[in-house]
């Protein structure tokens, strides 16, 4: 959904007629997002992948990292630089393209990155990829602005995923603490076990309220950058809090693959770091919500 946000909101009528029906029917898969690069990291304005226009075609060269699900996608949303940024406007000069991977014919090469959780992600090399100009979304040089719609949706969806993870941890910790008997009593009778689970539950449900507020503003077409960012931060931290409470409740059994806790524990750790680090969310709120001086 978040990947399609730019196409839904900023695609031309012709692009929507061409791409949306087969995506909606499942005939085409749009799951890959080519944005992040090793040298740029979180500073997306510093990406180096270039798209040079030659008549009705752009020729793209560069490298991307952390591009997930590429092998399972027919299409990829790609951010590339089409011109230098004007002084004082570092978000200008970037353009957004819809790439048909079925026609890439070796121009896009993916190398899977082995990570500690179940996440199919890649380092991507792009060499002389030809993209029709008609596949550019919106105006040339304004792709970063279009990208933001997708990023806000991504933060809301990640928040929802974290809330689901948090509830999973709390449910499993609660059930196990009722059944596990040590010293002739269920461990859930001990406040030292109860309180961390209860605090995690409160944190998860509080984060869900912000997630709902962000979703409502997005659906209404209102600005939701602050709410989406805050929802992602609160939900990712609540999920991690719940994960630790669950692991502590299970004790040694939490490290055994049979119980699935260790798998979920590793997976939910990702979201305090990605798709945006929580420290950057704090920077955003400080600057754009509280009006404090920019810190970076």
N, C-alpha and C positions, 0 to 999 in steps of 0.2 A: 504494500500500500504506500509506504513512505517513498519508495523509489518512483512510483507513478505520480506522486504529487506534482512534480514539475510539469509533466505532460498534461495532467488533468487541468491545471490552473493556467498554464502558459503555452501549451501547444496550440498550433493553428487548427482551424476547423478541418483542414485536409489531413493533418497528422492524427487528429482524434478519430476521424472516420476510418483511416487506414489501420491504426494500431490498436485502438481500444476494444473494438468488438472481438478480434481474435485473442487478445489478452484476457478479456472477460470470459470467453468460452473455454479457455485453457489450451487453445490451439497454439498460442505463443507464450513463452515464459520470459518475463522481465523481472529478474531477481538480482542482477549484478549492478554494482554501483562503483564506477572507477573515479575516485576522488583523491584519496590519500596517497602521498608519496613519501619515500624515506627521508629525503632531505628537508621537506616542508613540515612534516609532522602535523601538528594541530593548526599551524599557520597556513591555511589553505591558499591564501593570496600569493604564496611563494612557490606554487607548483611550477614545474618546468616542462611538462608535456605540452608540446606545441601543435597547433592545427593551422596549417598555411593554406590559404585558399588559392586554387588554380581553376578559374572559371566556375563551373558548377560543382566542383569537388573540393573538399578539404583533404589535405594529406597530413596525417597525424603521426608523430613520433614522440616516444617518451616511455616512462615506466610508472607503474602504479603498484601500491602495496596494500595488503589487507582488503583485497577485492574478493568478497565472498560469493560462493555459489556460481562462479563463472561457468563451470562445467555443466551446470544444470540450467543454463539460461540460453535463450535464443537471442535476446537483446540485452544491451548494456547501456546504462546512462553514463556518459563520459564527460568529465570536465577538463577542458584544455585551454591553454592560453592562445588567443588569436591576435593579440596586440599588446604592446607595453602599457602599463597602467599610467594614466596621466598623473602629474604631481598632486599629491594630496588625495588621490582617489584610488587607493591600492586595490579596491574590490572591482574596479573596472578592468576590461581587457580579457576577462575569462568568459568562455562560451560553453554552452551545454549542448551535447549531441546525443542522439539516439542511434546507437551502433547496432547494425544487424550482424551478429556474430556468425550467422550461417554463411555470410558472404565475405567474411574476413580472410579466408583462404591462406592461412599461415601468417597473416600480418599481426595477429594477436596470439601470444604464447604465454601460457600460464604455468607456473611452478608452484605446486602446493606447499604451504607452510605448515609444518607440524607444530601444533599447539597443545596445551595441556587439557583442553576441553573439547567437546564435540562441536567443532566449528570448521566448516569446509572453506578455508580461505587461501588466498594465493598472492604471490608476487607476479605481476603481469608486465611483459615486455611488448611494446607496440612499435612496429617498424613499417613505415610507408603504408599505413592503413588509409584507404580511400573511403571517405564518408561523403555521400551526396549532400550538397548544401541544403537541400530540402529537409534533411534530417536534423538540422540545427533547430533547437527549441528557442523561440523568441528571438530577440535582437542579438546581433553579434556584440560581444563585449559585456553583456549584462547577465551572464550565466550565474554569477555568484548570488545575485539577488533571487533568481529563480530557485537556486539550490536551497536557500533558506527555508522555503516552504516544505521541502522534503525533509530537511533536518529537524524542523519543529515536529513534524509528524513522527519522525524516527524517535525522538526523545519521548513522545507520548506513548508510542508502542513499546519502547524499551521499559518505560515505567510500568506499563501494564504487565509485561512479562515478569518484571521483578516482583510485582505484587503477587502474581500467581506463584512464583517461586517461594516468596515469603510465607504464603499461606500453606504451601506444601510442607515447608520445614516445621511450621507451627503445628499443623495437624499431626504430622508424624511424631514430633517430640511429645505432644500431649498424649497421643495414644500409647506410645512406648512407656511414658512415665507412669501411666495408670497400670500397665501390665507388668513392668519390671519390678520385682520384689527383692529388696536387699535389707538385711537386718530386720526381717520379719515385717516389712511394711513397703508399700509401693513408693518408689522414689519420688513420685509426683506429690506425695504428702509433705515433702520437705520444701520449705520456702526457698532454700537455696537453688532448688530446681524449678519451682513454680515461678519465681519472680522474673528470671531472664526470659522465660517463654511468654509471660504476660506482658512484659515491656516490649518484646518484639511484636506481639500481636497489636499492641497500641500503636507502635510505629508504623506497621504495615497498613493498618486501617486509616491512619492519619494521612499517609502518603497517597492512599487511594482517593481521598477527597480532593487533593490537589490535582491528581491525574484526571479526575472527572471534570474539574473546573477547566483544565487545559483543553480537554476534549470538546467541551461545550463551546468554548471560545473558537476553537478551530472550525468546528462544524458550522458555527454562525458566521464564519468569514471574518472574525475579528482578530486583531493582533494577539498572538499567544506566546511570543518568545519567552517572556518572563515565566509564565505559568508552565510551559513545556519544560524549560530548564529546571525549574524548582521541582517539578514532579519527578523528573529523572533523578535528580540528586537525592530527594527524600526516599524514593522507592528503592534505588540501588543500595543506599545505606541501610534501609530497613530490612531489605532482603539479606544483606550480609550479616546484620545483627541477628536475624532469625536463623541463618545458617550456623552461626557460632553457638547459639543457644541449643539448636538441635544436635550439633556434634557433641557438645558437652553433655547433653542428656543421654545420648547413646553411649558415651564413653568409648571404650575400645571397639565396640561393635560398629560405631560410626565410621571407622576406618576400613571395615570389611565391605567388599564389593556387594555382598549378598543383600545389604540393606539399602543400597543406592544413595545413601547420605553423602558419601565421599564424592560421588559423581556430581550430584547437584551442587555440593559445596564448591567444587572447582569451577563449575559453569557459572554460578552466580557471582563469583569474584570478579569476573570480567567487567561487570557493568559499573563499577566505581571508576573504571579507567576508560572504557569505551562505550559508545562511539565518541564520547567527549569526556575528558577527565573532569572529575567533580571540582577540582580547583579552578578550572576555567569557567565552570558555571558560577562559582563564587565571584570570580572576576567580572562576569557578565552582570550579575545582580548588583554588585557594588557600583559598577559604572552606569549601567543603563536603567536601573531601578532606583538606586539611592543617590545617583548623581555624584559619586566620588571620582577623583581623578583616575584616569586609566593607569593601570599598574604594569602594563607590559607593552 
